[in-house]
Amino acid sequence: MRTSQKLYLPLKRLIGIFGSLVGIIVCFALLWWWVLPINAIVTKGHPFFVQGRYGKNKKVFKMIKFRSMKMEADPNLAPSDMDASKQASMDTGFGKFLRKTSIDETPQLLNIFIGQMAFIGPRPGSAHNEEFLVECRERYTPNAYDVKPGISGYAQTAMGREHDPEEKAKYDHEYVTKMSLWFDIKIFVYTVLKLFGAVKGR
């Protein structure tokens, strides 16, 4: 890791602390107060989905999201890992809305606040069923496990909704190599524009 990157990391952490604190307050005031009870009703269970993910140095942490599938759905499978019929049978209409608007990801602000994640970084892979992604990432030096994972990352902005582990690992390596304040700002702005439909993914 370059000296400039080592100097950037404390600033990145400060941005994470204060940015996530503001985000938590805003999300609670605008979203969470009504999303929580509705999601508890439609899922007929716990409104949150908590899953073990690989963080920095491959340390497993519990990443939190709003649950978007029924309680009986396999906890080790993301919706994108299911075929269309399986996803349709396990989906909730409200959960589909949460995923489409990315509201399901907002509880990860809590992960950022306590220091397990950052706003920008490689997306954390599942500690249960993504062994091939781990293998692909570890072919590179540096790799995704040298930094904290993020809510959004370079691979997501470059690949769109594609899920090729080998390509994802390549983009993660490129991100860690280029990581800087300016690069993170560009990824963040692109993510926000994409969320509001101002730009299209591949």
C-alpha positions as CSV (number, residue, x, y, z in Angstrom):
1,M,0.0,0.0,0.0
2,R,1.4,3.4,-1.0
3,T,2.2,6.0,1.7
4,S,-0.5,8.3,0.3
5,Q,-3.0,5.5,0.8
6,K,-1.9,4.9,4.4
7,L,-2.3,8.6,5.1
8,Y,-5.8,8.5,3.5
9,L,-7.1,5.7,5.7
10,P,-7.6,7.7,8.9
11,L,-9.5,10.4,6.9
12,K,-11.6,7.6,5.3
13,R,-12.5,6.4,8.8
14,L,-13.4,9.9,10.0
15,I,-15.7,10.2,6.9
16,G,-17.2,6.9,7.8
17,I,-17.9,7.8,11.4
18,F,-19.5,11.2,10.8
19,G,-21.1,10.3,7.4
20,S,-22.7,7.2,8.8
21,L,-23.9,9.0,11.9
22,V,-25.7,11.6,9.8
23,G,-27.0,8.9,7.5
24,I,-28.4,6.9,10.5
25,I,-30.2,10.0,11.8
26,V,-31.6,10.8,8.4
27,C,-32.6,7.3,7.6
28,F,-34.4,6.8,10.9
29,A,-36.3,10.1,10.5
30,L,-37.3,9.4,6.8
31,L,-37.3,5.7,6.3
32,W,-36.7,3.3,9.1
33,W,-39.6,4.3,11.4
34,W,-42.0,3.0,8.8
35,V,-39.9,0.4,6.9
36,L,-39.3,-1.6,10.2
37,P,-42.9,-2.3,11.1
38,I,-44.1,-2.9,7.5
39,N,-41.2,-5.3,6.9
40,A,-41.9,-7.2,10.1
41,I,-45.5,-7.7,9.0
42,V,-44.8,-8.8,5.4
43,T,-42.0,-11.2,6.3
44,K,-43.9,-12.5,9.3
45,G,-40.7,-12.4,11.3
46,H,-37.6,-10.4,12.0
47,P,-37.3,-7.3,9.7
48,F,-33.5,-7.6,9.5
49,F,-31.4,-10.0,7.6
50,V,-28.0,-10.6,9.2
51,Q,-25.3,-12.7,7.5
52,G,-21.7,-13.5,8.1
53,R,-19.4,-11.7,5.5
54,Y,-15.7,-11.4,5.0
55,G,-14.2,-8.1,6.0
56,K,-10.7,-6.7,6.2
57,N,-8.1,-9.5,6.6
58,K,-10.9,-12.0,6.0
59,K,-12.3,-11.4,9.5
60,V,-16.0,-12.5,9.5
61,F,-18.5,-9.9,10.7
62,K,-22.3,-9.7,10.7
63,M,-23.5,-7.5,7.9
64,I,-27.1,-6.2,8.4
65,K,-29.7,-5.5,5.8
66,F,-33.5,-5.2,5.7
67,R,-34.9,-8.7,5.0
68,S,-36.4,-8.8,1.5
69,M,-37.3,-12.5,1.3
70,K,-39.6,-14.7,3.4
71,M,-38.4,-16.1,6.7
72,E,-38.1,-19.6,5.2
73,A,-35.7,-18.5,2.4
74,D,-32.2,-20.0,2.6
75,P,-30.2,-17.6,4.7
76,N,-27.0,-18.4,2.8
77,L,-28.4,-17.4,-0.6
78,A,-28.8,-13.9,-1.9
79,P,-31.8,-13.2,-4.2
80,S,-29.3,-13.0,-7.1
81,D,-28.2,-16.5,-6.4
82,M,-31.7,-18.0,-6.9
83,D,-33.3,-18.9,-10.2
84,A,-36.3,-16.8,-11.2
85,S,-39.0,-19.3,-10.0
86,K,-37.3,-19.7,-6.6
87,Q,-36.8,-16.0,-6.2
88,A,-40.5,-15.4,-7.1
89,S,-41.7,-18.0,-4.5
90,M,-39.5,-16.5,-1.7
91,D,-39.9,-12.8,-2.6
92,T,-42.1,-10.4,-0.8
93,G,-43.5,-7.5,-2.8
94,F,-42.2,-5.0,-0.3
95,G,-38.8,-6.7,-0.3
96,K,-38.6,-6.3,-4.0
97,F,-39.3,-2.6,-3.6
98,L,-36.6,-2.4,-0.9
99,R,-34.0,-4.0,-3.2
100,K,-34.9,-2.0,-6.2
101,T,-34.5,1.3,-4.3
102,S,-31.5,0.0,-2.3
103,I,-33.3,0.8,0.9
104,D,-32.5,-2.7,2.0
105,E,-28.8,-1.7,2.2
106,T,-29.2,1.3,4.4
107,P,-28.8,-0.6,7.8
108,Q,-25.2,-1.1,6.7
109,L,-24.6,2.4,8.0
110,L,-24.5,0.7,11.4
111,N,-21.7,-1.5,10.1
112,I,-19.8,1.6,8.9
113,F,-20.3,3.4,12.2
114,I,-18.8,0.6,14.3
115,G,-15.9,0.3,11.9
116,Q,-16.6,-3.0,10.1
117,M,-17.3,-1.4,6.7
118,A,-16.7,1.9,4.7
119,F,-18.9,3.8,2.3
120,I,-16.7,2.7,-0.6
121,G,-14.7,-0.5,-0.9
122,P,-15.0,-4.0,-2.3
123,R,-18.4,-5.5,-1.6
124,P,-18.1,-8.1,1.3
125,G,-18.5,-11.7,0.1
126,S,-20.6,-14.2,2.0
127,A,-18.6,-16.4,4.4
128,H,-20.9,-19.3,3.6
129,N,-21.1,-19.9,-0.1
130,E,-18.7,-17.7,-2.1
131,E,-15.5,-19.8,-1.9
132,F,-14.8,-19.2,-5.6
133,L,-14.9,-15.4,-5.1
134,V,-12.4,-15.7,-2.2
135,E,-10.1,-17.9,-4.4
136,C,-10.3,-15.4,-7.2
137,R,-9.6,-12.4,-5.0
138,E,-6.6,-14.1,-3.3
139,R,-4.9,-14.5,-6.7
140,Y,-4.1,-10.8,-6.6
141,T,-1.8,-8.7,-4.5
142,P,-3.1,-6.4,-3.1
143,N,-6.6,-7.7,-3.0
144,A,-10.1,-7.0,-1.6
145,Y,-9.2,-8.3,1.9
146,D,-6.5,-5.6,2.4
147,V,-9.1,-2.9,3.0
148,K,-12.5,-2.6,4.6
149,P,-15.5,-3.6,2.4
150,G,-17.9,-1.0,1.3
151,I,-21.6,-0.5,0.7
152,S,-20.7,0.3,-2.9
153,G,-17.5,-0.3,-4.8
154,Y,-15.6,0.0,-8.1
155,A,-16.7,-3.5,-9.3
156,Q,-20.4,-2.6,-8.8
157,T,-20.1,0.7,-10.8
158,A,-18.0,-1.0,-13.5
159,M,-20.0,-4.3,-13.8
160,G,-23.5,-3.3,-13.2
161,R,-25.6,-6.3,-12.2
162,E,-23.1,-8.9,-13.5
163,H,-21.8,-11.4,-10.9
164,D,-18.7,-12.9,-12.5
165,P,-16.4,-13.6,-9.5
166,E,-13.2,-13.5,-11.7
167,E,-14.1,-10.1,-13.1
168,K,-15.2,-8.8,-9.7
169,A,-11.9,-9.9,-8.2
170,K,-10.0,-8.0,-11.0
171,Y,-11.9,-4.8,-10.3
172,D,-11.4,-5.2,-6.6
173,H,-7.7,-5.5,-7.1
174,E,-7.7,-2.4,-9.3
175,Y,-9.7,-0.5,-6.6
176,V,-7.2,-1.3,-3.8
177,T,-4.3,-0.3,-6.1
178,K,-5.9,3.0,-7.0
179,M,-7.7,3.8,-3.7
180,S,-7.7,7.5,-2.9
181,L,-10.0,10.2,-1.7
182,W,-10.7,11.3,-5.3
183,F,-11.3,7.8,-6.6
184,D,-13.7,7.1,-3.7
185,I,-15.6,10.4,-4.4
186,K,-16.0,9.4,-8.1
187,I,-17.4,6.0,-7.2
188,F,-19.7,7.5,-4.6
189,V,-21.1,10.1,-7.1
190,Y,-21.5,7.5,-9.8
191,T,-23.4,5.3,-7.3
192,V,-25.8,8.1,-6.3
193,L,-26.4,9.0,-9.9
194,K,-27.0,5.4,-10.8
195,L,-29.4,5.0,-7.9
196,F,-31.5,7.9,-9.1
197,G,-31.4,6.6,-12.7
198,A,-29.1,9.4,-14.0
199,V,-26.7,6.9,-15.4
200,K,-27.1,3.3,-16.6
201,G,-25.0,0.3,-15.6
202,R,-23.7,-2.2,-18.1
